[in-house]
Amino acid sequence: MMQNGNESAFNNYGQVAEIPFRVFEYLMNNTSQDAENLWKALRYDDINPLRHKNLTLKEKRSLIWDGSPEEDYKFRVFNKPLMVDDLADNTSTTPSPIQFRMFRYGLIPSTQLSGIVLFEIDTYSGDKVAYMRNENNIPVERTDYLESKLLTLLNGVDIGFGYDFLQFNKEVSRTSQSLSSINNGKLFYGRSMVLALHWSVPQSDGNCE
């Protein structure tokens, strides 16, 4: 909470911008097979990405965008929305894109003491790498697989911020949904979903009054 020059307390949203990277750290350090398979499906372009060995922590970190303005095509994980030039300028010389992007979609104040933060998660693929086989050796579409894994790993997970969990839940926000709504002709396509998080940061003394 923040004191607004008087005795009224207000919610502090100062750490909201950190959440996407905190989620990336959680996914990097998660050693469950679901998490390991998520990284393999992001990293390996062939039809059997899950047959490859697990990525090291260093290899996972190398897939996360580090702010390089002219080398977006080298990364697979971003905390910013897609800019068409990020992919369009490189499709002729690099493999078709496989990406996962998470960023703040919206912020809805409930009261002066709490609010709901909305995060958009987008998964992208090029047509040439859309086909893959899952754990059961069943053919699946790659962005569908990536999104399903992200829901498994993030829905209902306490990431240590706010006072609730990331949720795929219309009771928290009517915006929470998944749509196959990303398409850029022959370059790439993808899915977009929204997760919600109740947000209330307590005062340093722990009081919310």
HUTA-V535551 format. One line per field, one symbol per residue. burial: I if it has 24 or more other C-alpha atoms within 12 Angstrom, else O. A space follows every 50 residues. Layout:
burial: ???
//
This chain:
burial: IIOOOOOOOIIIIOOIOOIIIOIIOIIIOOOOOIIIIIIIIIIIIOIIII OOOIIOOOOIIIIIIOOOOOOIIIIIIIIIIIOOOIIOOOIOOOIIIIII IIIIIOIIOOOOIIIIIIIIIIIIIIIOIIIIIIOOOOOOIIIIIIIIII IOIIIOIOIOIIOOIIIIIOOIIOIIIIOOOIOOOOIIIIIIIIIIIIII IOOOOOOOO
//
